[in-house]
Protein backbone atom coordinates (compact mmCIF):
# COMPACT_ATOMS: atom_id res chain seq x y z
CA UNK A 1 0.00 0.00 0.00
CA UNK A 2 0.99 3.60 -0.53
CA UNK A 3 -0.01 5.64 2.53
CA UNK A 4 0.09 9.38 3.25
CA UNK A 5 -0.01 10.63 6.85
CA UNK A 6 -0.70 14.33 7.30
CA UNK A 7 -2.10 16.82 9.79
CA UNK A 8 0.86 16.47 12.19
CA UNK A 9 4.01 18.56 12.57
CA UNK A 10 5.96 15.68 11.11
CA UNK A 11 8.78 13.33 12.05
CA UNK A 12 11.18 12.79 13.75
CA UNK A 13 8.61 13.16 16.54
CA UNK A 14 9.47 16.19 18.66
CA UNK A 15 6.24 17.70 19.86
CA UNK A 16 3.15 15.69 20.78
CA UNK A 17 0.99 12.63 20.49
CA UNK A 18 0.15 12.84 16.80
CA UNK A 19 3.82 13.20 15.87
CA UNK A 20 4.72 10.13 17.93
CA UNK A 21 1.77 8.33 16.36
CA UNK A 22 2.96 9.18 12.84
CA UNK A 23 6.48 7.95 13.59
CA UNK A 24 5.50 4.72 15.35
CA UNK A 25 2.84 3.80 12.78
CA UNK A 26 4.85 4.98 9.79
CA UNK A 27 8.10 3.17 10.55
CA UNK A 28 6.31 -0.11 11.27
CA UNK A 29 4.21 0.13 8.12
CA UNK A 30 7.37 0.84 6.15
CA UNK A 31 9.07 -2.17 7.74
CA UNK A 32 6.15 -4.28 6.53
CA UNK A 33 6.89 -3.19 2.98
CA UNK A 34 4.36 -0.38 2.59
CA UNK A 35 5.29 2.99 1.08
CA UNK A 36 4.69 5.65 3.71
CA UNK A 37 4.88 9.40 3.15
CA UNK A 38 4.86 11.78 6.11
CA UNK A 39 3.98 15.45 5.51
CA UNK A 40 6.09 17.74 7.73
CA UNK A 41 5.91 21.44 8.60
CA UNK A 42 9.03 23.05 7.15
CA UNK A 43 9.98 25.45 9.96
CA UNK A 44 10.06 22.65 12.54
CA UNK A 45 12.78 20.87 10.60
CA UNK A 46 15.67 23.14 9.52
CA UNK A 47 17.60 20.03 8.49
CA UNK A 48 15.60 18.36 5.73
CA UNK A 49 15.83 14.60 5.22
CA UNK A 50 14.48 12.72 2.25
CA UNK A 51 13.86 9.58 4.31
CA UNK A 52 13.63 8.65 7.99
CA UNK A 53 13.24 5.11 9.36
CA UNK A 54 11.98 3.93 5.99
CA UNK A 55 9.41 6.74 5.61
CA UNK A 56 9.55 9.34 2.87
CA UNK A 57 9.34 12.91 4.18
CA UNK A 58 7.64 15.79 2.38
CA UNK A 59 8.19 19.33 3.67
CA UNK A 60 5.34 21.78 3.20
CA UNK A 61 5.37 25.43 4.42
CA UNK A 62 3.00 26.69 7.10
CA UNK A 63 2.03 29.95 8.74
CA UNK A 64 3.07 30.68 12.34
CA UNK A 65 -0.42 31.37 13.65
CA UNK A 66 -1.80 29.18 16.44
CA UNK A 67 -5.39 29.16 15.21
CA UNK A 68 -4.72 28.37 11.56
CA UNK A 69 -1.30 26.74 11.33
CA UNK A 70 -2.67 23.17 11.33
CA UNK A 71 -5.44 23.77 8.80
CA UNK A 72 -3.26 25.79 6.44
CA UNK A 73 -0.51 23.17 6.42
CA UNK A 74 -2.98 20.30 5.98
CA UNK A 75 -4.63 22.15 3.09
CA UNK A 76 -1.31 22.53 1.24
CA UNK A 77 -0.40 18.93 2.07
CA UNK A 78 -3.67 17.64 0.62
CA UNK A 79 -3.18 19.64 -2.58
CA UNK A 80 0.13 17.82 -2.96
CA UNK A 81 -1.18 14.41 -1.85
CA UNK A 82 -4.20 14.17 -4.17
CA UNK A 83 -1.84 14.40 -7.15
CA UNK A 84 -0.13 11.21 -5.98
CA UNK A 85 -1.48 7.69 -6.26
CA UNK A 86 -2.00 7.07 -2.55
CA UNK A 87 -4.14 4.12 -1.56
CA UNK A 88 -4.87 5.66 1.84
CA UNK A 89 -4.78 9.28 2.99
CA UNK A 90 -4.65 9.37 6.78
CA UNK A 91 -5.52 12.77 8.28
CA UNK A 92 -4.85 13.55 11.93
CA UNK A 93 -6.90 16.06 13.97
CA UNK A 94 -10.63 16.65 13.60
CA UNK A 95 -9.95 20.39 13.10
CA UNK A 96 -9.02 19.39 9.54
CA UNK A 97 -12.48 17.98 8.79
CA UNK A 98 -13.36 21.08 6.76
CA UNK A 99 -10.78 19.81 4.25
CA UNK A 100 -12.23 16.30 3.90
CA UNK A 101 -13.98 17.07 0.58
CA UNK A 102 -10.60 17.50 -1.13
CA UNK A 103 -9.41 13.86 -1.01
CA UNK A 104 -12.95 12.54 -1.30
CA UNK A 105 -13.60 14.48 -4.53
CA UNK A 106 -10.46 12.90 -5.98
CA UNK A 107 -11.68 9.44 -4.98
CA UNK A 108 -9.02 8.80 -2.36
CA UNK A 109 -9.73 6.41 0.50
CA UNK A 110 -9.65 8.69 3.54
CA UNK A 111 -9.23 7.99 7.24
CA UNK A 112 -9.34 10.65 9.96
CA UNK A 113 -8.17 10.36 13.56
CA UNK A 114 -10.43 12.67 15.58
CA UNK A 115 -8.25 12.80 18.73
CA UNK A 116 -9.98 14.15 21.88
CA UNK A 117 -12.46 16.84 22.87
CA UNK A 118 -10.36 19.85 21.96
CA UNK A 119 -13.26 22.26 22.34
CA UNK A 120 -12.92 21.75 26.11
CA UNK A 121 -9.37 23.11 26.16
CA UNK A 122 -9.23 26.42 27.99
CA UNK A 123 -6.48 27.77 25.73
CA UNK A 124 -9.05 28.33 22.98
CA UNK A 125 -11.25 31.41 22.85
CA UNK A 126 -14.96 31.14 22.12
CA UNK A 127 -14.38 31.03 18.35
CA UNK A 128 -11.81 28.25 18.71
CA UNK A 129 -14.08 26.17 20.92
CA UNK A 130 -17.04 26.56 18.57
CA UNK A 131 -14.87 25.73 15.57
CA UNK A 132 -13.81 22.44 17.14
CA UNK A 133 -17.42 21.53 17.91
CA UNK A 134 -18.36 22.44 14.34
CA UNK A 135 -15.48 20.28 13.07
CA UNK A 136 -16.76 17.25 14.99
CA UNK A 137 -20.21 17.66 13.48
CA UNK A 138 -18.77 18.23 10.00
CA UNK A 139 -16.52 15.16 10.16
CA UNK A 140 -19.59 13.03 10.80
CA UNK A 141 -21.26 14.22 7.60
CA UNK A 142 -18.63 12.89 5.22
CA UNK A 143 -17.96 9.30 4.18
CA UNK A 144 -14.68 7.73 5.17
CA UNK A 145 -13.52 6.19 8.43
CA UNK A 146 -13.26 8.16 11.68
CA UNK A 147 -10.82 6.74 14.22
CA UNK A 148 -10.96 7.02 18.02
CA UNK A 149 -8.23 5.69 20.32
CA UNK A 150 -10.54 5.90 23.33
CA UNK A 151 -13.82 4.11 23.98
CA UNK A 152 -14.94 7.26 25.78
CA UNK A 153 -14.52 9.30 22.58
CA UNK A 154 -16.19 6.54 20.60
CA UNK A 155 -19.25 6.67 22.88
CA UNK A 156 -19.30 10.48 22.80
CA UNK A 157 -19.58 10.61 18.99
CA UNK A 158 -22.21 7.88 18.97
CA UNK A 159 -24.29 9.68 21.60
CA UNK A 160 -23.94 13.23 20.28
CA UNK A 161 -23.82 12.73 16.50
CA UNK A 162 -25.12 9.23 15.96
CA UNK A 163 -21.87 8.37 14.14
CA UNK A 164 -20.07 5.11 14.79
CA UNK A 165 -16.30 5.46 15.01
CA UNK A 166 -13.69 2.78 14.48
CA UNK A 167 -11.70 2.11 17.66
CA UNK A 168 -7.94 1.50 17.46
CA UNK A 169 -5.91 1.94 20.64
CA UNK A 170 -2.87 4.19 20.95
CA UNK A 171 0.44 2.47 21.68
CA UNK A 172 3.49 2.71 23.91
CA UNK A 173 6.88 1.02 24.13
CA UNK A 174 7.87 -0.73 27.35
CA UNK A 175 10.99 0.95 28.72
CA UNK A 176 13.45 0.64 31.55
CA UNK A 177 16.36 2.76 32.70
CA UNK A 178 19.49 2.27 30.59
CA UNK A 179 21.70 5.17 31.62
CA UNK A 180 20.68 6.88 34.86
CA UNK A 181 23.75 9.11 34.61
CA UNK A 182 21.69 11.26 32.24
CA UNK A 183 19.98 12.55 35.38
CA UNK A 184 23.25 14.01 36.64
CA UNK A 185 22.95 17.05 34.39
CA UNK A 186 19.75 17.97 36.28
CA UNK A 187 21.24 17.09 39.69
CA UNK A 188 18.65 14.36 40.13
CA UNK A 189 18.90 10.90 41.67
CA UNK A 190 16.74 7.85 40.81
CA UNK A 191 13.62 7.62 42.95
CA UNK A 192 14.09 11.06 44.45
CA UNK A 193 11.60 13.11 42.43
CA UNK A 194 7.99 13.33 41.33
CA UNK A 195 7.57 13.97 37.61
CA UNK A 196 5.03 15.65 35.35
CA UNK A 197 5.51 16.04 31.59
CA UNK A 198 2.88 18.23 30.01
CA UNK A 199 2.07 21.47 28.25
CA UNK A 200 1.43 24.25 30.73
CA UNK A 201 -2.29 24.61 30.06
CA UNK A 202 -5.17 24.76 32.58
CA UNK A 203 -6.79 21.47 31.53
CA UNK A 204 -3.50 19.66 32.25
CA UNK A 205 -3.34 21.07 35.80
CA UNK A 206 0.42 21.70 36.18
CA UNK A 207 -0.28 24.65 38.50
CA UNK A 208 -2.30 22.36 40.75
CA UNK A 209 0.67 19.96 40.91
CA UNK A 210 3.09 22.74 41.82
CA UNK A 211 0.85 24.07 44.59
CA UNK A 212 0.00 20.65 46.04
CA UNK A 213 3.65 19.63 46.12
CA UNK A 214 4.68 22.87 47.82
CA UNK A 215 2.53 21.86 50.83
CA UNK A 216 4.38 18.55 51.33
CA UNK A 217 7.29 18.12 53.69
CA UNK A 218 9.74 15.94 51.75
CA UNK A 219 13.31 16.03 50.50
CA UNK A 220 12.16 14.74 47.13
CA UNK A 221 11.83 17.14 44.21
CA UNK A 222 9.11 17.90 41.71
CA UNK A 223 10.33 17.91 38.10
CA UNK A 224 8.14 19.74 35.58
CA UNK A 225 8.93 19.10 31.90
CA UNK A 226 7.09 21.23 29.36
CA UNK A 227 5.86 24.76 28.98
CA UNK A 228 3.57 26.96 26.92
CA UNK A 229 4.50 27.36 23.26
CA UNK A 230 2.76 30.70 22.92
CA UNK A 231 3.13 32.02 26.46
CA UNK A 232 0.25 32.69 28.84
CA UNK A 233 -0.71 34.18 32.18
CA UNK A 234 -1.42 30.67 33.43
CA UNK A 235 2.12 29.55 32.61
CA UNK A 236 3.51 32.61 34.42
CA UNK A 237 1.65 31.56 37.58
CA UNK A 238 3.46 28.21 37.55
CA UNK A 239 6.79 30.02 37.61
CA UNK A 240 5.59 32.34 40.37
CA UNK A 241 5.54 29.49 42.92
CA UNK A 242 8.92 29.70 44.61
CA UNK A 243 10.17 26.40 45.99
CA UNK A 244 13.77 25.26 45.52
CA UNK A 245 12.58 21.66 45.29
CA UNK A 246 10.59 22.40 42.13
CA UNK A 247 12.57 22.13 38.90
CA UNK A 248 11.03 23.51 35.70
CA UNK A 249 13.11 22.06 32.89
CA UNK A 250 11.21 23.42 29.89
CA UNK A 251 10.56 21.32 26.80
CA UNK A 252 12.79 18.27 26.38
CA UNK A 253 12.67 16.40 23.08
CA UNK A 254 15.57 13.98 23.51
CA UNK A 255 14.02 10.52 23.81
CA UNK A 256 16.81 9.08 25.94
CA UNK A 257 16.45 11.88 28.46
CA UNK A 258 12.67 11.47 28.67
CA UNK A 259 13.09 7.72 29.09
CA UNK A 260 15.46 8.13 32.02
CA UNK A 261 13.30 10.78 33.68
CA UNK A 262 10.26 8.48 33.49
CA UNK A 263 11.97 5.22 34.38
CA UNK A 264 13.67 6.69 37.45
CA UNK A 265 10.83 8.82 38.82
CA UNK A 266 9.42 8.10 42.27
CA UNK A 267 5.94 8.79 40.91
CA UNK A 268 4.32 10.40 37.89
CA UNK A 269 1.58 13.04 38.11
CA UNK A 270 -0.85 13.00 35.21
CA UNK A 271 -3.13 16.03 35.26
CA UNK A 272 -4.69 15.89 31.78
CA UNK A 273 -8.47 15.85 31.96
CA UNK A 274 -9.75 16.40 28.40
CA UNK A 275 -9.15 14.39 25.27
CA UNK A 276 -9.02 10.67 24.80
CA UNK A 277 -6.16 8.27 25.44
CA UNK A 278 -3.16 10.35 26.47
CA UNK A 279 0.26 9.30 25.10
CA UNK A 280 2.09 10.74 28.11
CA UNK A 281 0.07 8.60 30.50
CA UNK A 282 0.72 5.47 28.42
CA UNK A 283 4.45 6.09 28.28
CA UNK A 284 4.70 6.75 32.01
CA UNK A 285 2.96 3.42 32.62
CA UNK A 286 5.23 1.73 30.08
CA UNK A 287 8.24 2.97 32.07
CA UNK A 288 6.87 1.35 35.23
CA UNK A 289 5.97 4.65 36.90
CA UNK A 290 3.45 4.71 39.69
CA UNK A 291 0.84 7.19 38.40
CA UNK A 292 -1.35 9.64 40.29
CA UNK A 293 -3.91 10.66 37.66
CA UNK A 294 -6.66 13.24 37.41
CA UNK A 295 -9.92 11.41 38.10
CA UNK A 296 -11.69 11.49 34.73
CA UNK A 297 -13.16 8.68 32.63
CA UNK A 298 -10.47 8.87 29.91
CA UNK A 299 -7.69 8.27 32.45
CA UNK A 300 -9.57 5.49 34.25
CA UNK A 301 -10.10 3.72 30.93
CA UNK A 302 -6.32 3.50 30.46
CA UNK A 303 -4.87 3.28 33.98
CA UNK A 304 -7.65 1.09 35.38
CA UNK A 305 -6.69 -0.05 38.91
CA UNK A 306 -2.93 0.44 38.43
CA UNK A 307 -2.70 3.88 40.04
CA UNK A 308 -4.36 6.47 42.25
CA UNK A 309 -6.74 9.25 41.21
CA UNK A 310 -7.21 12.80 42.44
CA UNK A 311 -9.85 15.48 42.16
CA UNK A 312 -9.14 18.99 40.87
CA UNK A 313 -8.24 20.07 44.37
CA UNK A 314 -4.83 20.90 45.84
CA UNK A 315 -5.50 19.14 49.15
CA UNK A 316 -6.73 15.97 47.48
CA UNK A 317 -3.64 15.76 45.27
CA UNK A 318 -1.48 16.48 48.32
CA UNK A 319 -3.02 13.48 50.11
CA UNK A 320 -2.37 11.18 47.14
CA UNK A 321 1.28 12.26 46.91
CA UNK A 322 1.73 11.70 50.64
CA UNK A 323 0.17 8.23 50.25
CA UNK A 324 2.89 7.37 47.71
CA UNK A 325 5.58 8.54 50.12
CA UNK A 326 4.13 6.41 52.92
CA UNK A 327 3.47 3.26 50.85
CA UNK A 328 6.55 2.66 48.66
CA UNK A 329 6.01 -1.09 48.18
CA UNK A 330 2.35 -0.77 47.19
CA UNK A 331 3.30 2.08 44.89
CA UNK A 332 5.94 -0.02 43.13
CA UNK A 333 3.53 -2.92 42.67
CA UNK A 334 1.02 -0.61 41.00
CA UNK A 335 3.77 0.61 38.69
CA UNK A 336 4.49 -2.97 37.61
CA UNK A 337 0.78 -3.53 37.10
CA UNK A 338 0.70 -0.52 34.75
CA UNK A 339 3.40 -2.09 32.59
CA UNK A 340 1.33 -5.26 32.29
CA UNK A 341 -1.63 -3.19 31.06
CA UNK A 342 0.56 -1.62 28.38
CA UNK A 343 1.87 -5.01 27.30
CA UNK A 344 -1.64 -6.45 27.02
CA UNK A 345 -3.60 -3.57 25.49
CA UNK A 346 -1.25 -0.97 24.00
CA UNK A 347 1.53 -2.66 22.06
CA UNK A 348 2.50 -0.59 18.99
CA UNK A 349 2.86 -3.78 16.96
CA UNK A 350 -0.74 -4.77 17.65
CA UNK A 351 -1.90 -1.20 16.94
CA UNK A 352 -0.18 -1.25 13.54
CA UNK A 353 -1.66 -4.66 12.80
CA UNK A 354 -5.14 -3.25 13.46
CA UNK A 355 -4.50 -0.30 11.14
CA UNK A 356 -3.14 -2.55 8.41
CA UNK A 357 -6.25 -4.72 8.54
CA UNK A 358 -8.45 -1.62 8.42
CA UNK A 359 -6.62 -0.17 5.41
CA UNK A 360 -6.82 -3.46 3.49
CA UNK A 361 -10.55 -3.68 4.25
CA UNK A 362 -11.05 -0.22 2.70
CA UNK A 363 -9.28 -1.32 -0.49
C-alpha positions in Angstrom: 0.0 0.0 0.0 1.0 3.6 -0.5 0.0 5.6 2.5 0.1 9.4 3.3 0.0 10.6 6.9 -0.7 14.3 7.3 -2.1 16.8 9.8 0.9 16.5 12.2 4.0 18.6 12.6 6.0 15.7 11.1 8.8 13.3 12.1 11.2 12.8 13.7 8.6 13.2 16.5 9.5 16.2 18.7 6.2 17.7 19.9 3.2 15.7 20.8 1.0 12.6 20.5 0.2 12.8 16.8 3.8 13.2 15.9 4.7 10.1 17.9 1.8 8.3 16.4 3.0 9.2 12.8 6.5 7.9 13.6 5.5 4.7 15.4 2.8 3.8 12.8 4.8 5.0 9.8 8.1 3.2 10.5 6.3 -0.1 11.3 4.2 0.1 8.1 7.4 0.8 6.2 9.1 -2.2 7.7 6.2 -4.3 6.5 6.9 -3.2 3.0 4.4 -0.4 2.6 5.3 3.0 1.1 4.7 5.7 3.7 4.9 9.4 3.1 4.9 11.8 6.1 4.0 15.5 5.5 6.1 17.7 7.7 5.9 21.4 8.6 9.0 23.1 7.2 10.0 25.4 10.0 10.1 22.7 12.5 12.8 20.9 10.6 15.7 23.1 9.5 17.6 20.0 8.5 15.6 18.4 5.7 15.8 14.6 5.2 14.5 12.7 2.2 13.9 9.6 4.3 13.6 8.7 8.0 13.2 5.1 9.4 12.0 3.9 6.0 9.4 6.7 5.6 9.6 9.3 2.9 9.3 12.9 4.2 7.6 15.8 2.4 8.2 19.3 3.7 5.3 21.8 3.2 5.4 25.4 4.4 3.0 26.7 7.1 2.0 30.0 8.7 3.1 30.7 12.3 -0.4 31.4 13.7 -1.8 29.2 16.4 -5.4 29.2 15.2 -4.7 28.4 11.6 -1.3 26.7 11.3 -2.7 23.2 11.3 -5.4 23.8 8.8 -3.3 25.8 6.4 -0.5 23.2 6.4 -3.0 20.3 6.0 -4.6 22.2 3.1 -1.3 22.5 1.2 -0.4 18.9 2.1 -3.7 17.6 0.6 -3.2 19.6 -2.6 0.1 17.8 -3.0 -1.2 14.4 -1.9 -4.2 14.2 -4.2 -1.8 14.4 -7.2 -0.1 11.2 -6.0 -1.5 7.7 -6.3 -2.0 7.1 -2.5 -4.1 4.1 -1.6 -4.9 5.7 1.8 -4.8 9.3 3.0 -4.7 9.4 6.8 -5.5 12.8 8.3 -4.8 13.5 11.9 -6.9 16.1 14.0 -10.6 16.7 13.6 -9.9 20.4 13.1 -9.0 19.4 9.5 -12.5 18.0 8.8 -13.4 21.1 6.8 -10.8 19.8 4.3 -12.2 16.3 3.9 -14.0 17.1 0.6 -10.6 17.5 -1.1 -9.4 13.9 -1.0 -12.9 12.5 -1.3 -13.6 14.5 -4.5 -10.5 12.9 -6.0 -11.7 9.4 -5.0 -9.0 8.8 -2.4 -9.7 6.4 0.5 -9.6 8.7 3.5 -9.2 8.0 7.2 -9.3 10.7 10.0 -8.2 10.4 13.6 -10.4 12.7 15.6 -8.2 12.8 18.7 -10.0 14.1 21.9 -12.5 16.8 22.9 -10.4 19.8 22.0 -13.3 22.3 22.3 -12.9 21.8 26.1 -9.4 23.1 26.2 -9.2 26.4 28.0 -6.5 27.8 25.7 -9.1 28.3 23.0 -11.2 31.4 22.9 -15.0 31.1 22.1 -14.4 31.0 18.3 -11.8 28.2 18.7 -14.1 26.2 20.9 -17.0 26.6 18.6 -14.9 25.7 15.6 -13.8 22.4 17.1 -17.4 21.5 17.9 -18.4 22.4 14.3 -15.5 20.3 13.1 -16.8 17.2 15.0 -20.2 17.7 13.5 -18.8 18.2 10.0 -16.5 15.2 10.2 -19.6 13.0 10.8 -21.3 14.2 7.6 -18.6 12.9 5.2 -18.0 9.3 4.2 -14.7 7.7 5.2 -13.5 6.2 8.4 -13.3 8.2 11.7 -10.8 6.7 14.2 -11.0 7.0 18.0 -8.2 5.7 20.3 -10.5 5.9 23.3 -13.8 4.1 24.0 -14.9 7.3 25.8 -14.5 9.3 22.6 -16.2 6.5 20.6 -19.3 6.7 22.9 -19.3 10.5 22.8 -19.6 10.6 19.0 -22.2 7.9 19.0 -24.3 9.7 21.6 -23.9 13.2 20.3 -23.8 12.7 16.5 -25.1 9.2 16.0 -21.9 8.4 14.1 -20.1 5.1 14.8 -16.3 5.5 15.0 -13.7 2.8 14.5 -11.7 2.1 17.7 -7.9 1.5 17.5 -5.9 1.9 20.6 -2.9 4.2 20.9 0.4 2.5 21.7 3.5 2.7 23.9 6.9 1.0 24.1 7.9 -0.7 27.4 11.0 0.9 28.7 13.5 0.6 31.6 16.4 2.8 32.7 19.5 2.3 30.6 21.7 5.2 31.6 20.7 6.9 34.9 23.8 9.1 34.6 21.7 11.3 32.2 20.0 12.6 35.4 23.3 14.0 36.6 22.9 17.1 34.4 19.7 18.0 36.3 21.2 17.1 39.7 18.6 14.4 40.1 18.9 10.9 41.7 16.7 7.9 40.8 13.6 7.6 42.9 14.1 11.1 44.4 11.6 13.1 42.4 8.0 13.3 41.3 7.6 14.0 37.6 5.0 15.6 35.3 5.5 16.0 31.6 2.9 18.2 30.0 2.1 21.5 28.3 1.4 24.3 30.7 -2.3 24.6 30.1 -5.2 24.8 32.6 -6.8 21.5 31.5 -3.5 19.7 32.3 -3.3 21.1 35.8 0.4 21.7 36.2 -0.3 24.7 38.5 -2.3 22.4 40.7 0.7 20.0 40.9 3.1 22.7 41.8 0.9 24.1 44.6 0.0 20.7 46.0 3.6 19.6 46.1 4.7 22.9 47.8 2.5 21.9 50.8 4.4 18.5 51.3 7.3 18.1 53.7 9.7 15.9 51.8 13.3 16.0 50.5 12.2 14.7 47.1 11.8 17.1 44.2 9.1 17.9 41.7 10.3 17.9 38.1 8.1 19.7 35.6 8.9 19.1 31.9 7.1 21.2 29.4 5.9 24.8 29.0 3.6 27.0 26.9 4.5 27.4 23.3 2.8 30.7 22.9 3.1 32.0 26.5 0.2 32.7 28.8 -0.7 34.2 32.2 -1.4 30.7 33.4 2.1 29.5 32.6 3.5 32.6 34.4 1.6 31.6 37.6 3.5 28.2 37.6 6.8 30.0 37.6 5.6 32.3 40.4 5.5 29.5 42.9 8.9 29.7 44.6 10.2 26.4 46.0 13.8 25.3 45.5 12.6 21.7 45.3 10.6 22.4 42.1 12.6 22.1 38.9 11.0 23.5 35.7 13.1 22.1 32.9 11.2 23.4 29.9 10.6 21.3 26.8 12.8 18.3 26.4 12.7 16.4 23.1 15.6 14.0 23.5 14.0 10.5 23.8 16.8 9.1 25.9 16.5 11.9 28.5 12.7 11.5 28.7 13.1 7.7 29.1 15.5 8.1 32.0 13.3 10.8 33.7 10.3 8.5 33.5 12.0 5.2 34.4 13.7 6.7 37.5 10.8 8.8 38.8 9.4 8.1 42.3 5.9 8.8 40.9 4.3 10.4 37.9 1.6 13.0 38.1 -0.9 13.0 35.2 -3.1 16.0 35.3 -4.7 15.9 31.8 -8.5 15.8 32.0 -9.7 16.4 28.4 -9.2 14.4 25.3 -9.0 10.7 24.8 -6.2 8.3 25.4 -3.2 10.4 26.5 0.3 9.3 25.1 2.1 10.7 28.1 0.1 8.6 30.5 0.7 5.5 28.4 4.5 6.1 28.3 4.7 6.8 32.0 3.0 3.4 32.6 5.2 1.7 30.1 8.2 3.0 32.1 6.9 1.4 35.2 6.0 4.6 36.9 3.5 4.7 39.7 0.8 7.2 38.4 -1.4 9.6 40.3 -3.9 10.7 37.7 -6.7 13.2 37.4 -9.9 11.4 38.1 -11.7 11.5 34.7 -13.2 8.7 32.6 -10.5 8.9 29.9 -7.7 8.3 32.5 -9.6 5.5 34.2 -10.1 3.7 30.9 -6.3 3.5 30.5 -4.9 3.3 34.0 -7.7 1.1 35.4 -6.7 -0.1 38.9 -2.9 0.4 38.4 -2.7 3.9 40.0 -4.4 6.5 42.3 -6.7 9.2 41.2 -7.2 12.8 42.4 -9.9 15.5 42.2 -9.1 19.0 40.9 -8.2 20.1 44.4 -4.8 20.9 45.8 -5.5 19.1 49.1 -6.7 16.0 47.5 -3.6 15.8 45.3 -1.5 16.5 48.3 -3.0 13.5 50.1 -2.4 11.2 47.1 1.3 12.3 46.9 1.7 11.7 50.6 0.2 8.2 50.2 2.9 7.4 47.7 5.6 8.5 50.1 4.1 6.4 52.9 3.5 3.3 50.8 6.6 2.7 48.7 6.0 -1.1 48.2 2.3 -0.8 47.2 3.3 2.1 44.9 5.9 0.0 43.1 3.5 -2.9 42.7 1.0 -0.6 41.0 3.8 0.6 38.7 4.5 -3.0 37.6 0.8 -3.5 37.1 0.7 -0.5 34.8 3.4 -2.1 32.6 1.3 -5.3 32.3 -1.6 -3.2 31.1 0.6 -1.6 28.4 1.9 -5.0 27.3 -1.6 -6.4 27.0 -3.6 -3.6 25.5 -1.3 -1.0 24.0 1.5 -2.7 22.1 2.5 -0.6 19.0 2.9 -3.8 17.0 -0.7 -4.8 17.6 -1.9 -1.2 16.9 -0.2 -1.2 13.5 -1.7 -4.7 12.8 -5.1 -3.2 13.5 -4.5 -0.3 11.1 -3.1 -2.5 8.4 -6.2 -4.7 8.5 -8.4 -1.6 8.4 -6.6 -0.2 5.4 -6.8 -3.5 3.5 -10.6 -3.7 4.2 -11.0 -0.2 2.7 -9.3 -1.3 -0.5 
